[in-house]
Amino acid sequence: MASTTIPISLTVLLLLLLLLGRQSSAARESFACDPKDAATRNLGFCRVSLAIPDRVRDLLGRLTLQEKVKLLVNNAAAVPRLGIKGYEWWSEALHGVSNVGPGTKFGGDFPGATSFPQVITTAASFNASLWEAIGRVVSDEARAMYNGGVAGLTYWSPNVNIFRDPRWGRGQETPGEDPVVVGTYAASYVRGLQGNDGNRLKVAACCKHFTAYDLDNWNGVDRFHFNAKVSKQDIEDTFDVPFRMCVKEGKVASVMCSYNQVNGVPTCADPNLLKKTVRGEWRLDGYIVSDCDSVGVFYDSQHYTSTPEEAAADAIKAGLDLDCGPFLAVHSEEAVKSGLLTEADVNSALVNTLTVQMRLGMFDGEPSAQPYGNLGPRDVCTPAHQDLAYEAAKQGIVLLKNHGPILPLSVRRFRTIAVIGPNSNVTVPMIGNYAGVACGYTSPLQGIGKYTRTIHQPGCADVACVRDQMFGAAIDAARGADATVLFMGLNQSIEAETRDRTDLLLPGRQQELVSKVAAAARGPTILVLMSGGPIDVSFTNNDPHIAGILWAGYPGQAGGAAIADIVFGFSNPGGKLPITWYPQEYISNLPMTAMDMRSSPSKSYPGRTYRFYKGPVVYPFGHGLTYTKFVHSIASAPTLVQVPLHGHRKSQNASVSGKAIRVTHAKCSRLSLGVHVDVKNVGSREGSHTLLVFSNPPAGHWAPHKQLVAFEKVHVAAGATQRLRINIHVCKYLSVVDKSGIRRIPLGQHSLHIGDVRHSVSLQAATLGVIKS
């Protein structure tokens, strides 16, 4: 091959173009209070020495009504006379910095960001420290991009809705079906995003979509018109639990109200939900934002008010502080002039948004001189960040079946692997929705190919798999290989925002392809499923040719490498399902619009999630195998806990009704049940184990069949034992909710389930305010 010499002039031109490209994301100028601006730098709201409430008060006193209403929307207008630039509030960071919102752009010095597994996959790790670590990485990269002028500081993530119905297209964005898991994820991820620097925020997170939002577009019903009819009981013990934990434990800076109505009232216009609950009872220290165009939706689509001015007034007076959309900027001034709203109402909303901006340091002058001001392009897509994405993918993969056991495959024995299926060589589909531009990808084919020779055939043109023309080549590949790995499942064309599923089966002719390839394969067949929601793969139960099944969810940018490491045994799987996998018949007579969680046998209503459903499953919540074996034993645990009550003996007796104590009448602050559990690895491989602790309350109450009350991740070497202390907060986790929505602590025998181990503890009312154990 002849050498090529590039002329010097062309080299110089290329260098200039490179420099110009790198300048496309220049360092950000001051949002406000620029120290170089003599006219504004000494204004009261710019004085960092003053308390934030005083600075906010000073700024509000300088704004006109016309300027104020233009700050009520996501693309907040600039106030040039006060040296304040415009700001785009809408950025997303569900599992990595995303470009879904207009506040973030990739390019120049920031071509991509670390793309972690989709939330449902990361949730399968049941590892709260991992969730917080991911949040810290994401906020590092977000701050770096903000400093570079290509991102905001307010991120409308995470999604903490309950994955109530297996068909929900957005279920992939959530941490699953259990309120405690979802709430713990919310608090952990938010802490990672926001940091722990007192009143200062690294970035501002947002828990969404409040509340009872879990339907997008099903059977002619869409989220813009849906009225969720929800009992007080289900609101209190299911739908609101993650949001309460996010606000009270995670100290989140924002909550987003949803599109739907709840019991006839749009959530973004409901003062009982926003002002009374989120801000009043839970003490939100931050702002409440609408889902995008929600205010316009409840006026235009739901016809909740007669005029747009009434809609603007209802939203702001209900407690809404910021509108994702133009509606409040267009109609709020007229609402004030017509007497539907006061300027004080507008001020109250702006106090909450401006306070968050000041906690972010946006009014503190030069970004480079502030904490986190040193973060830049070198802090995005670092090797350490990408290693964490790879680790998260490994921890989230769930081993569903391992007959023989055939897994892990030996690299020495299985020298040729047939890699088959529509998800076998994908990249972008691995990161799910609400994702940005990944640093790079390792596809499943690349991952397997790192360890052994591959024969690749897609089998189907795409996941829809409507034709069988490619089946023959796939079958031939399986016949010629030592083992076959099938990569099947779903992608965003099947489940996504605005797209709920119509069934729980593999799409099109995927099942047929799996069965035919497995029957023809010369060696063992492993099925790897990519999906957010559950898939009915019951047909594999009676197929001896399918020896192993893995669920990879949407495993993120390093998904292919993580899957290969699990398949070949370089990593030991430890994930557990955060959702129940139902058979197809579960949904046959179950409308997505039916919101009741509890079963009703008289109405042939099966109930929802493992907490209330007792029928057949494909795989249960919490299922997940490993290449080793763990056994549990209880080292110590109380058999009796006395619940102390407030007040005198007379009022104490009144608090105990129907053999249950109202939580608000108990002294809850230090009422914890401590259990010491030994986890022993009796197998030959080291591995991580998820300890799940369930509780069965006494019979005769309004309780779930069982309820997860604690979980812990622990790594145990082969042959070793680790002792864990599990603290179960009695009022939070051993309480149940009655039909009136009142949380009570049932007295009597509670049964704790830790794997195959059972332990009973009796809760009794204490008259002397003591705990005995």
LINMO-V15251 format. One record per residue. N is the residue number from 0. PHI is phi as a letter, one per 30 degrees, with the letter a starting at -180 (NA if undefined). Layout:
<<N,PHI> <N,PHI>>
This chain:
<<0,NA> <1,d> <2,d> <3,b> <4,c> <5,d> <6,e> <7,e> <8,d> <9,d> <10,d> <11,d> <12,d> <13,d> <14,d> <15,d> <16,d> <17,d> <18,d> <19,d> <20,d> <21,d> <22,d> <23,d> <24,b> <25,d> <26,e> <27,d> <28,d> <29,d> <30,d> <31,a> <32,h> <33,d> <34,d> <35,d> <36,c> <37,d> <38,d> <39,b> <40,d> <41,c> <42,d> <43,e> <44,d> <45,c> <46,d> <47,d> <48,d> <49,d> <50,d> <51,e> <52,e> <53,d> <54,d> <55,d> <56,d> <57,d> <58,d> <59,d> <60,d> <61,c> <62,c> <63,d> <64,e> <65,d> <66,d> <67,d> <68,d> <69,d> <70,c> <71,d> <72,b> <73,d> <74,c> <75,d> <76,d> <77,d> <78,b> <79,e> <80,d> <81,c> <82,i> <83,c> <84,d> <85,d> <86,b> <87,c> <88,d> <89,d> <90,b> <91,b> <92,a> <93,d> <94,b> <95,k> <96,d> <97,c> <98,c> <99,d> <100,d> <101,d> <102,d> <103,b> <104,b> <105,c> <106,k> <107,i> <108,d> <109,b> <110,d> <111,a> <112,b> <113,d> <114,c> <115,d> <116,e> <117,e> <118,e> <119,d> <120,d> <121,d> <122,d> <123,d> <124,d> <125,h> <126,b> <127,d> <128,d> <129,d> <130,d> <131,d> <132,d> <133,d> <134,e> <135,d> <136,d> <137,d> <138,d> <139,e> <140,d> <141,d> <142,d> <143,d> <144,d> <145,d> <146,d> <147,d> <148,i> <149,b> <150,a> <151,c> <152,b> <153,c> <154,c> <155,d> <156,a> <157,c> <158,d> <159,c> <160,d> <161,d> <162,d> <163,d> <164,c> <165,d> <166,d> <167,d> <168,d> <169,c> <170,e> <171,e> <172,d> <173,c> <174,d> <175,j> <176,c> <177,c> <178,d> <179,d> <180,d> <181,d> <182,d> <183,d> <184,e> <185,e> <186,d> <187,d> <188,d> <189,d> <190,e> <191,d> <192,d> <193,d> <194,i> <195,b> <196,c> <197,h> <198,d> <199,d> <200,c> <201,d> <202,b> <203,c> <204,d> <205,b> <206,c> <207,b> <208,c> <209,d> <210,b> <211,h> <212,c> <213,a> <214,b> <215,c> <216,a> <217,b> <218,h> <219,i> <220,c> <221,c> <222,d> <223,d> <224,b> <225,d> <226,c> <227,d> <228,c> <229,b> <230,d> <231,e> <232,d> <233,d> <234,e> <235,d> <236,c> <237,b> <238,d> <239,d> <240,e> <241,d> <242,d> <243,d> <244,d> <245,d> <246,d> <247,d> <248,c> <249,d> <250,h> <251,d> <252,d> <253,a> <254,b> <255,c> <256,d> <257,c> <258,d> <259,d> <260,d> <261,b> <262,h> <263,i> <264,b> <265,e> <266,e> <267,d> <268,b> <269,c> <270,d> <271,d> <272,d> <273,d> <274,d> <275,d> <276,d> <277,d> <278,d> <279,d> <280,d> <281,c> <282,i> <283,e> <284,c> <285,l> <286,b> <287,c> <288,b> <289,d> <290,d> <291,d> <292,i> <293,e> <294,d> <295,d> <296,d> <297,d> <298,d> <299,d> <300,c> <301,c> <302,h> <303,d> <304,b> <305,d> <306,b> <307,d> <308,d> <309,d> <310,d> <311,d> <312,d> <313,d> <314,d> <315,d> <316,d> <317,d> <318,k> <319,d> <320,c> <321,b> <322,c> <323,d> <324,k> <325,d> <326,e> <327,d> <328,d> <329,d> <330,c> <331,d> <332,d> <333,d> <334,d> <335,d> <336,d> <337,d> <338,i> <339,d> <340,b> <341,c> <342,d> <343,d> <344,d> <345,d> <346,e> <347,d> <348,d> <349,d> <350,e> <351,d> <352,d> <353,d> <354,d> <355,d> <356,d> <357,d> <358,d> <359,d> <360,i> <361,d> <362,c> <363,c> <364,j> <365,d> <366,e> <367,d> <368,c> <369,c> <370,e> <371,i> <372,d> <373,d> <374,d> <375,a> <376,e> <377,d> <378,c> <379,c> <380,h> <381,d> <382,e> <383,d> <384,d> <385,d> <386,d> <387,d> <388,d> <389,d> <390,d> <391,d> <392,d> <393,d> <394,d> <395,c> <396,d> <397,c> <398,d> <399,d> <400,b> <401,a> <402,d> <403,k> <404,d> <405,d> <406,c> <407,d> <408,d> <409,d> <410,d> <411,d> <412,d> <413,c> <414,d> <415,b> <416,c> <417,d> <418,c> <419,b> <420,k> <421,d> <422,c> <423,d> <424,b> <425,d> <426,b> <427,e> <428,e> <429,d> <430,c> <431,i> <432,c> <433,h> <434,c> <435,c> <436,c> <437,d> <438,d> <439,l> <440,b> <441,b> <442,d> <443,e> <444,d> <445,d> <446,d> <447,d> <448,d> <449,d> <450,c> <451,a> <452,d> <453,c> <454,c> <455,c> <456,b> <457,d> <458,i> <459,b> <460,d> <461,a> <462,d> <463,d> <464,h> <465,d> <466,b> <467,c> <468,d> <469,c> <470,d> <471,e> <472,d> <473,d> <474,d> <475,d> <476,d> <477,d> <478,d> <479,c> <480,c> <481,d> <482,a> <483,b> <484,c> <485,c> <486,c> <487,b> <488,k> <489,b> <490,a> <491,d> <492,d> <493,c> <494,b> <495,a> <496,d> <497,i> <498,b> <499,d> <500,d> <501,c> <502,a> <503,c> <504,d> <505,d> <506,d> <507,h> <508,c> <509,d> <510,d> <511,d> <512,d> <513,e> <514,d> <515,d> <516,d> <517,d> <518,d> <519,c> <520,d> <521,d> <522,c> <523,d> <524,c> <525,c> <526,c> <527,c> <528,c> <529,c> <530,a> <531,c> <532,c> <533,d> <534,b> <535,d> <536,c> <537,e> <538,d> <539,d> <540,d> <541,c> <542,c> <543,d> <544,d> <545,c> <546,d> <547,b> <548,b> <549,c> <550,c> <551,c> <552,h> <553,c> <554,d> <555,i> <556,d> <557,c> <558,e> <559,d> <560,d> <561,d> <562,d> <563,d> <564,d> <565,d> <566,e> <567,c> <568,i> <569,d> <570,b> <571,c> <572,d> <573,b> <574,d> <575,b> <576,d> <577,d> <578,b> <579,d> <580,c> <581,c> <582,d> <583,e> <584,d> <585,e> <586,c> <587,e> <588,b> <589,b> <590,d> <591,d> <592,d> <593,d> <594,c> <595,e> <596,d> <597,d> <598,d> <599,b> <600,e> <601,d> <602,c> <603,h> <604,c> <605,d> <606,i> <607,b> <608,i> <609,e> <610,d> <611,b> <612,c> <613,c> <614,d> <615,d> <616,b> <617,d> <618,b> <619,d> <620,e> <621,i> <622,d> <623,l> <624,c> <625,b> <626,d> <627,b> <628,b> <629,c> <630,b> <631,c> <632,b> <633,d> <634,d> <635,a> <636,a> <637,d> <638,c> <639,b> <640,b> <641,c> <642,c> <643,d> <644,c> <645,d> <646,i> <647,d> <648,e> <649,d> <650,d> <651,d> <652,d> <653,d> <654,d> <655,c> <656,b> <657,h> <658,i> <659,b> <660,c> <661,d> <662,e> <663,d> <664,c> <665,c> <666,d> <667,c> <668,e> <669,c> <670,d> <671,b> <672,c> <673,c> <674,b> <675,c> <676,b> <677,c> <678,c> <679,c> <680,c> <681,c> <682,c> <683,c> <684,b> <685,d> <686,a> <687,c> <688,b> <689,c> <690,d> <691,c> <692,c> <693,c> <694,b> <695,c> <696,d> <697,e> <698,d> <699,j> <700,c> <701,c> <702,c> <703,d> <704,e> <705,a> <706,b> <707,d> <708,c> <709,a> <710,a> <711,a> <712,c> <713,b> <714,c> <715,b> <716,d> <717,e> <718,i> <719,c> <720,b> <721,b> <722,c> <723,c> <724,c> <725,c> <726,c> <727,c> <728,d> <729,d> <730,d> <731,d> <732,c> <733,c> <734,d> <735,b> <736,c> <737,d> <738,d> <739,c> <740,i> <741,c> <742,d> <743,b> <744,c> <745,d> <746,d> <747,j> <748,d> <749,c> <750,c> <751,c> <752,c> <753,b> <754,i> <755,d> <756,c> <757,b> <758,b> <759,c> <760,b> <761,c> <762,c> <763,b> <764,d> <765,c> <766,c> <767,c> <768,i> <769,b> <770,c> <771,c> <772,b>>
